[in-house]
Structure formats: C-alpha cells, structure tokens
Amino acid sequence: MNYILVFIGGGLGSVLRFMMALLFGKTTLSLPIATLSSNIISCFIFGTLIYIYQEKNLIPDNYRHLIIIGICGGLSTFSTFSYETFELLKQGMTVWAIINIVVSCILCTSIFFMFAK
C-alpha cells in the first residue's frame, strides 16, 4: 500500500512542480524562480508535517508516505536546481549562480530550523 501512496503523491508533486514552471516560466529574472519556489514550498510542507508528527504524533504513517515522500519528493527538484545553476555558470552568470546556491540552501535549510525543537 505504501508504494501506491508514494506513487500517487509523486505524481501529484510532479504536476505541482510542472504548474510552478508554467506559472513562473515567463519571468525575466536570471534566478530560477520556479525551482526555488518549488523547493521552498516542498521544504515548508515537509518541515510542517515533521513538526506535527514529532510534536503531536497526529499524522498516520500512510500520510507521511503520501505527502512527505511522494508529494514533497515530486515537488522538490535538486536535479533541476543543479542543472539551472550549471547553466548560469556556463553562460558566465557566476554571480547569479552563487546567489542561486546561497539563497536556495539558506532558505530551504532555515525552514527546517523554524520547526526544530
């Protein structure tokens, strides 16, 4: 059953990620906003649910498989983050690549610190 929940969640997360790409695809910024937004939203969902699970023990394991592994796994995208950063470097946009790395890592990691005990 857990495989099915991860499969369904992964599909939902991937569709959400695709919608984010469509939503932010027309931006003129050099920073990959769609990927950054997807990763931040995924970390926020992940952090919130981990906090609720650890503090309140309110989330059944089935939902953790569906949402944390499935949806968050499909929504967040390290491979796209890496590729877009590589492309920025390849195009000589080193400052934007560094900004992308720093902002992504700091924001996403900070979200988990918000929910830490």
Secondary structure as GFF3:
##gff-version 3
##sequence-region A 1 117
A	DSSP	alpha_helix	2	24	.	.	.	ID=ss1
A	DSSP	alpha_helix	33	56	.	.	.	ID=ss2
A	DSSP	alpha_helix	61	63	.	.	.	ID=ss3
A	DSSP	pi_helix	64	71	.	.	.	ID=ss4
A	DSSP	alpha_helix	72	75	.	.	.	ID=ss5
A	DSSP	alpha_helix	78	90	.	.	.	ID=ss6
A	DSSP	alpha_helix	94	115	.	.	.	ID=ss7
###
